[in-house]
Amino acid sequence: MPATSKAWNALIRTHHITSRKKVAKLKQAASAQDVLVLLRSGSSPGIMYVEGTGEGVEGWVSVVQKLRYKNYQLASRPAEVVRETNDNNGLEDLTGLHETESVKDFAQQMQDRGVFAWWRKVNTAEQKNDIAGEGFDPSTSGLHVGLIPYEPGAYD
């Protein structure tokens, strides 16, 4: 991403991310849109963070929506990134898809990118919503999400 363009980001939640075919499509889309994607895959919850140009982020979100993930939630719409610090340790130049299997590792990556406070705010907006499905107890996971309804055509 050129130094003059502003970075955008978005956060998506799903029940889980286990299909390797879908992950391959997400990786392909991340490369095509030239965005960074952090993916929490494996068991519940599935979390996807995307960062890049506004057009790239919106394009990638559109691809994810078309994959029809169970309990798809656009937790944070594409918007300009607000970092906690100006020092990003060169992380703004990273692109492609990067996976982690734990929420703890995902949280650390959010902190490394300078968006941990934003991520926590999105995740604690509506603590009573159990969006990850049966058997998931948000009070013990440390991960809660505020819901933002998807509007068809908003990102096409």
MOZIJO-V89905 format. One line per field, one symbol per residue. ss: DSSP state (H for helix, E for strand, C for the rest). Layout:
ss: ???
This chain:
ss: CCCCCCCEEEEEEECCECCHHHHHHHHHHHHHHCCEEEEECECCCEEEEEEECHHHHHHHHHHHHHCCCCCCEEEEEEEECCCCCCCCCCHHHCCEEEEECCHHHHHHHHHHCCCHHHHHHHHHCCCCCCCCCCCCCHHHHCCCCCCCCCCCCCCC
